[in-house]
Amino acid sequence: MKIAGVVLAGGKSSRYGKPKMFETYKNKFLYEYSVQALEESSISPIIISTNEKLVPYFSKNDLEFVIEGETEEYQGPLYAMYNAFSKIQNIDWYFVLACDTPFITADFVKKMIALLKDSNVDVIVPIQSDKLQSLFGLYHRDCIGKMKGILDKNNRKLQVLFDEVNVLTVPFSKDERIFKNINKPEDWQNG
């Protein structure tokens, strides 16, 4: 079973005001926390899904990139995931992480991967306080066709995908910080 890591780092960061994946927390760029959690879990390759303008700002030389097409309107994570998955060949599963989650850990990644054993699902995604944490999940290659069908209908909602595939949800405590992301500068104070 081959797993690729996909870090979604192509959003416009409109609420933050600048590309938040390059903000630092404890002397490390935010995106590096996701990359490190995947690396420490022996996931390879690790792909950054981003837009062409941001590629030069990533500091790690051993990363691969999938470029999102430039459009005026925000395409969203479903498009970014489809775009990345469809360009990474010979992979069974894609472990998706957001680029703005400084509390992500390799332990979390390993716990999620352990659920793949003997599972017969298309998606494994955490749930916290009844909220699916869709940007912290495992997606099987079989999701690619469903994603394309949804996007072809001009729909951008990940929930539509979840309605069409077999999903395993993994409950996490409401106090778990792993899923805390940074959307606005004031999120640092609420941390």
C-alpha positions in Angstrom: 0.0 0.0 0.0 1.5 3.3 -1.1 0.6 6.6 0.6 1.4 10.1 -0.6 1.2 13.2 1.6 -0.6 16.2 0.1 -0.3 19.5 1.9 -2.9 22.0 0.7 -1.2 25.4 0.5 -2.8 27.2 -2.4 -5.6 29.2 -0.7 -5.7 32.9 -1.0 -5.4 33.5 2.8 -7.9 36.3 2.4 -8.9 36.3 6.0 -5.3 36.4 7.1 -4.2 39.1 4.6 -1.1 37.4 3.4 0.1 33.8 2.7 -0.3 32.3 6.2 1.6 29.1 5.4 4.8 31.3 5.6 4.0 32.6 9.0 6.3 31.3 11.7 5.5 29.5 15.0 8.4 28.4 17.2 10.9 29.3 14.4 9.2 27.1 11.8 6.9 28.0 8.9 3.4 26.8 9.4 3.4 24.5 6.4 6.6 22.8 7.8 4.6 21.3 10.7 2.4 19.3 8.2 5.4 18.3 6.2 7.3 17.2 9.3 4.3 15.1 10.6 4.2 13.3 7.2 8.0 12.8 7.0 8.2 11.4 10.5 5.5 8.9 9.5 7.6 7.7 6.6 5.2 9.0 4.0 6.6 9.6 0.6 6.3 11.4 -1.7 5.1 14.6 0.0 3.5 17.0 -2.4 2.7 20.7 -1.8 -0.5 21.7 -3.7 -0.1 25.4 -4.3 -0.2 28.2 -6.9 2.7 29.1 -9.1 3.4 32.4 -7.4 4.0 30.8 -4.0 6.4 28.0 -5.1 9.6 30.1 -4.7 8.8 30.8 -1.1 8.9 27.2 0.1 12.3 26.5 1.7 12.5 22.7 1.6 14.4 21.3 -1.4 13.0 17.8 -1.2 9.4 18.7 -1.7 7.4 18.1 -4.9 4.8 20.5 -6.1 1.5 20.3 -7.9 0.4 23.7 -9.3 -3.2 24.7 -9.1 -4.5 26.5 -12.2 -4.9 30.3 -11.8 -8.5 31.5 -11.9 -10.2 34.6 -10.6 -12.4 32.7 -8.3 -11.3 30.5 -5.4 -11.5 26.8 -6.4 -11.5 25.4 -2.8 -10.0 22.2 -1.3 -12.1 19.7 -3.3 -10.5 21.1 -6.5 -7.0 21.2 -5.0 -7.3 17.6 -3.8 -8.6 16.4 -7.2 -5.9 18.3 -9.0 -3.1 16.9 -6.8 -4.5 13.3 -6.6 -5.0 13.0 -10.4 -1.3 14.1 -11.0 0.3 11.7 -8.5 0.6 8.3 -10.1 0.8 4.8 -8.5 -0.6 5.8 -5.2 -3.3 4.0 -3.2 -4.0 6.6 -0.5 -3.5 10.3 -0.2 -3.0 11.8 3.3 -4.2 15.4 3.1 -3.2 18.0 5.6 -3.8 21.8 5.7 -0.8 24.1 5.6 -1.8 26.2 8.6 -1.9 23.7 11.5 1.1 24.1 13.8 -0.2 21.5 16.3 -0.3 18.6 13.9 1.8 15.6 15.0 3.3 12.5 13.6 1.5 10.5 16.3 -1.8 11.7 14.8 -0.7 10.7 11.3 0.4 7.3 12.4 -2.9 6.7 14.3 -4.9 7.5 11.2 -2.7 5.3 9.0 -3.1 2.4 11.4 -6.9 2.5 10.6 -6.2 1.6 7.0 -5.5 -2.0 8.1 -8.5 -4.2 7.4 -10.7 -1.2 6.5 -12.9 -1.2 3.5 -13.6 2.5 3.1 -12.8 5.3 0.7 -12.1 8.1 3.2 -10.9 8.2 6.8 -11.5 11.5 8.4 -11.4 12.8 12.0 -14.5 14.3 13.6 -14.4 16.8 16.5 -17.5 18.2 18.2 -19.7 17.0 15.2 -17.4 18.8 12.7 -15.6 16.7 10.1 -12.0 17.7 9.9 -11.8 17.0 6.1 -8.3 18.6 5.7 -6.8 16.0 8.0 -7.8 12.8 6.3 -6.9 9.9 4.1 -8.5 9.6 0.7 -8.4 6.5 -1.5 -7.5 6.7 -5.1 -11.1 5.6 -6.0 -12.3 9.1 -4.9 -10.7 10.8 -7.9 -13.5 9.9 -10.3 -16.2 11.0 -7.9 -14.3 14.3 -7.3 -14.2 14.9 -11.0 -17.9 14.2 -11.4 -18.7 16.7 -8.6 -16.4 19.4 -10.0 -17.9 18.8 -13.5 -21.3 19.8 -12.0 -19.7 23.1 -10.8 -20.0 21.9 -7.2 -17.1 22.6 -4.8 -18.4 21.1 -1.6 -16.4 18.3 0.0 -19.6 17.2 1.8 -21.0 16.1 -1.6 -18.0 13.7 -1.9 -18.7 12.3 1.6 -22.3 11.7 0.7 -21.1 9.6 -2.3 -18.4 7.5 -0.8 -17.8 5.1 2.2 -16.4 7.3 5.1 -14.9 6.2 8.4 -15.1 9.0 10.9 -12.6 9.0 13.8 -13.8 10.8 17.0 -11.5 13.2 18.7 -12.0 15.1 22.0 -13.2 18.7 21.7 -10.1 19.7 23.6 -7.7 18.2 21.0 -5.5 21.0 19.5 -4.3 19.1 16.5 -7.1 20.6 14.3 -6.5 24.2 15.4 -5.7 26.2 12.3 -4.7 29.8 11.8 -7.2 31.7 9.6 -6.9 35.3 11.0 -4.0 37.1 12.9 -6.1 37.1 16.0 -6.2 33.3 16.0 -2.7 33.4 17.6 -4.2 35.1 20.7 -7.0 32.5 20.9 -4.5 29.6 20.6 
